[in-house]
Amino acid sequence: MRTDRRIEGLLRELAPQTLGILVRRHRQFAACEDAVQEAMLAAALQWPQEGTPDNPLSWLVTVAERRFTDEWRSMTARQRREASVAALDAAGSAPVADHDDTLKLLFLCCHPSLSAPSQLALTLRAVGGLTTAEIANAFLVPEATMAQRISRAKQTIRDAGLAFGLPPASERDDRLRVVMQVLYLAFNEGYLTTSGPEPRRADLTAEAIRLARLLHRLLPDTGEVAGLLALMLLTDARRAARALPDGMLVPLAEQQRDLWNAAEIEEGIALLSGTLGRLPIGPYQVQAAIAAVHDEAPSADETDWPQILALYDVLDVVSPGPVVTLNRAVAVAMVDGPLAGLALLGTLDGDERMTHTHRVEAVRGHLLELAGDAVAARESYQRAARMTASVAEQRYLALQAAKLA
């Protein structure tokens, strides 16, 4: 079983490299991706029995090239087939390049012409190496639906003739922000699922962290990439304490801190320390700094809320938005009192961007409870429970309301 897990990890690491090599050679994303998936399946079946080859990447590229060639032969007209196959055979015999095309693949999967759900699905499939069924299961949609989403994304890439390569310098920062947003979206969905009975998906958070590590390895001097990885690690460090065995969520202030992952906290703080003051600051670094303050506090009562509020003030300048205001309202309440927090929270009542989320009412309930208004707090908790599709959050919010009855 241990060998199988090792092989699975190796295949996920090599999947984007293999796909990158094929796409660079043939420029046909959909056909190359199908060929790589078949090569991965062949490896998963053969390597546990026959052993891992000396050069597993070359093995995968060779098998994927054969699958691509076979498919091309079956789809190409006879008049074009001989020349095409000759070219493919020449490409297949070329040595595997020693450089990694994964960054180019990430940029392609997160191209702005694709919808956000398509970017996420394609990234997890092509770069993460997850199967369509695994991705569908993570987002609680039928496998056929997810297959269609991925198929449409590949069709868009083909029809638009999107180039496989790094974007021009003028576009690189914007495209990188999309890549990081996609990875963080995957992490958040795993850390607290937005719908369904399971409160978290550890496999999805682990995959998001793995891809963030990969991105950091490819771009070691980009502060926001390091900040993103640090934020994921510092947040994931609390995973074991976030829920009881029955799935009931545990708020941060009540978590058993000796269950927190000290190694992840140490790594996250080290990453953050290597960027702050040395590289341009951005929202992921500031959020990671906030998470670090929480993680370093020995207890909830010893949390340095003035420092957290100061960091939210910075975040409000660097990346203003309703979610920042929502979280800042909690920090204001902890520093200046719940009424001050409620006043700031009230500025979001007319913001249409927050009408789809239960979080405003959940935070309002918490602050009203701190202010001693049990009746209003209970009503807010109940409204929040009705608004969320997450069973775990519904249970937690209903419990909070019941305690105030």
Buried (B, 14 or more C-beta within 10 A) or exposed (E): EEEEEEBBEBBBBBBBBBBBBBBBBBBBBBBBBBBBBBBBBBBEEBBBEEEBBEEBBBBBBBBBBBBBBBBBBEEBEEEEBEEBBEBBEEBBEEEBBEEBBBBBBBBBBBBEEBEEBBBBBBBBBBBBBBBBEBBBBBBBBEBEEBBEBBEBBBEBBBEEEBEBEBBEEEEEEEBBBBBBBBBBBBBBBBBBBEBBEBBBBEEBBBBBBBBBBBBBEBBEEBBBBBBBBBBBBBBBBBBBBBBEEEBEBBEEEEBEBEEBBEEBBEBBBEBBEBBBEEBEBBBBBBBBBBBBBBBEBEEEEEBEBEBBBBBBBBBBEBBEEBBBBBBBBBBBBBBBBBEBBBBBBEEBEEEEEBEEBBBBBBBBBBBBBBBEBBEBBBBBBBBBBEBBEBBBBBBBBBEBBEEBE
